[in-house]
Amino acid sequence: MENLIKTLNKVEEGLVGMSLLGLAILTFIETGLRYTVSYTFAWFGEFANYMMIFCTYLGAAIGVKYGTHFSMEALTEYAPDRVSHLLKVFAYMMSGILCILFVYYGIVHILKLQSFGVKSSAMQLPMFIPYIPIPLFSIMMAFRFFVLSHKHFMSFLKREPFGRVRKK
């Protein structure tokens, strides 16, 4: 199981890295063509927007894994260890629930777009396809938030010290 998780993490990080690299290369080519031969691709603006949606939500899921999202640490830094763990349990649980709402409303939005049969203007891509990363990667974010919440709850039960940023 541990190997599967490590493999998924590598795939996830490789995918976001390659997506951003591909987007940067295409942007460079598009800019070069625009200023040298006065030619632009009609589909590039749409493609760039859809890739940014993909990279944003995948990057947000990776950010939960590494704990790089912004957070307010004042209460947890000065509260006793057990209270700090409970505050983290509550914060991660609420974040996970919010991500579940992203999943729900993302799926509702995708189903509406699919039923309307809307296509993008330049690429003629069904419009529900670019929005699939929103609920997909929100599921990953929710799972990771719930795992972090469980970790702090178990630390609370075991009376483990809280890892603080500031030193006592």
VONURO-14194 format. One line per field, with one value per residue (C-alpha): residue number from 1; residue in one letter; x, z, y negated. Coordinates in steps of 0.2 Angstrom, whole numbers, plus 5000, padded with zeros to 4 digits. Layout:
// residues N
resi <- [NUM/...]
resn <- [a/...]
xx <- [X/...]
zz <- [Z/...]
yy <- [Y/...]
// end
This chain:
// residues 168
resi <- [1/2/3/4/5/6/7/8/9/10/11/12/13/14/15/16/17/18/19/20/21/22/23/24/25/26/27/28/29/30/31/32/33/34/35/36/37/38/39/40/41/42/43/44/45/46/47/48/49/50/51/52/53/54/55/56/57/58/59/60/61/62/63/64/65/66/67/68/69/70/71/72/73/74/75/76/77/78/79/80/81/82/83/84/85/86/87/88/89/90/91/92/93/94/95/96/97/98/99/100/101/102/103/104/105/106/107/108/109/110/111/112/113/114/115/116/117/118/119/120/121/122/123/124/125/126/127/128/129/130/131/132/133/134/135/136/137/138/139/140/141/142/143/144/145/146/147/148/149/150/151/152/153/154/155/156/157/158/159/160/161/162/163/164/165/166/167/168]
resn <- [m/e/n/l/i/k/t/l/n/k/v/e/e/g/l/v/g/m/s/l/l/g/l/a/i/l/t/f/i/e/t/g/l/r/y/t/v/s/y/t/f/a/w/f/g/e/f/a/n/y/m/m/i/f/c/t/y/l/g/a/a/i/g/v/k/y/g/t/h/f/s/m/e/a/l/t/e/y/a/p/d/r/v/s/h/l/l/k/v/f/a/y/m/m/s/g/i/l/c/i/l/f/v/y/y/g/i/v/h/i/l/k/l/q/s/f/g/v/k/s/s/a/m/q/l/p/m/f/i/p/y/i/p/i/p/l/f/s/i/m/m/a/f/r/f/f/v/l/s/h/k/h/f/m/s/f/l/k/r/e/p/f/g/r/v/r/k/k]
xx <- [5000/5014/5022/5005/5004/5022/5019/5003/5012/5026/5013/5003/5019/5025/5009/5008/5026/5024/5008/5016/5031/5020/5010/5026/5033/5017/5016/5034/5030/5014/5022/5037/5025/5015/5029/5039/5026/5011/5002/4992/4983/4965/4964/4978/4969/4956/4968/4979/4963/4959/4976/4977/4961/4969/4985/4977/4966/4980/4992/4980/4979/4998/4998/4987/4999/5014/5005/5009/4992/4991/4984/4982/4993/4991/4979/4988/5004/4999/4986/4990/4995/4979/4969/4980/4977/4958/4959/4968/4956/4942/4951/4955/4938/4930/4942/4938/4919/4922/4931/4916/4905/4917/4915/4896/4894/4907/4898/4881/4889/4897/4880/4872/4885/4884/4865/4866/4878/4888/4905/4920/4921/4939/4942/4924/4927/4912/4912/4910/4927/4938/4929/4931/4947/4937/4928/4941/4955/4943/4940/4959/4960/4946/4954/4970/4961/4952/4968/4977/4962/4963/4981/4979/4964/4975/4989/4976/4971/4989/4993/5007/5016/5010/5023/5025/5033/5039/5051/5046]
zz <- [5000/5004/4987/4979/4988/4984/4965/4965/4973/4960/4946/4953/4955/4938/4930/4937/4933/4915/4913/4919/4908/4893/4896/4898/4881/4872/4879/4873/4856/4855/4860/4848/4833/4838/4837/4823/4810/4817/4819/4834/4837/4840/4852/4863/4875/4879/4881/4893/4904/4905/4909/4923/4930/4930/4937/4951/4958/4956/4964/4978/4982/4982/4994/5006/5006/5010/5022/5011/5012/5022/5040/5055/5069/5083/5093/5091/5095/5112/5117/5127/5116/5118/5113/5099/5092/5094/5085/5070/5070/5069/5055/5045/5046/5041/5026/5021/5022/5011/4998/4998/4994/4979/4974/4975/4966/4954/4949/4948/4936/4925/4923/4919/4906/4899/4897/4888/4876/4876/4867/4868/4855/4848/4852/4850/4866/4876/4890/4904/4901/4907/4923/4928/4938/4950/4958/4955/4963/4977/4982/4984/4994/5005/5008/5013/5025/5033/5035/5043/5055/5060/5063/5075/5083/5086/5093/5105/5111/5114/5122/5110/5110/5097/5084/5086/5074/5089/5102/5120]
yy <- [5000/4988/4991/4987/4971/4966/4970/4960/4945/4946/4947/4932/4921/4926/4922/4905/4902/4908/4898/4882/4885/4888/4873/4862/4869/4866/4849/4846/4852/4842/4826/4829/4832/4817/4805/4813/4818/4810/4827/4834/4850/4847/4862/4857/4845/4858/4872/4861/4857/4876/4881/4868/4875/4892/4886/4876/4890/4903/4891/4887/4906/4907/4892/4901/4916/4905/4892/4877/4869/4853/4855/4845/4853/4840/4851/4867/4860/4853/4866/4882/4897/4906/4890/4887/4905/4902/4886/4894/4908/4895/4885/4900/4907/4891/4890/4907/4904/4888/4899/4911/4896/4892/4910/4909/4893/4897/4913/4903/4890/4903/4912/4896/4892/4910/4909/4892/4899/4883/4883/4871/4858/4861/4879/4886/4896/4901/4888/4901/4909/4894/4894/4912/4908/4898/4912/4925/4916/4909/4927/4929/4913/4919/4936/4928/4915/4930/4940/4925/4923/4941/4939/4925/4934/4949/4938/4930/4947/4952/4936/4932/4915/4903/4898/4880/4867/4856/4863/4862]
// end
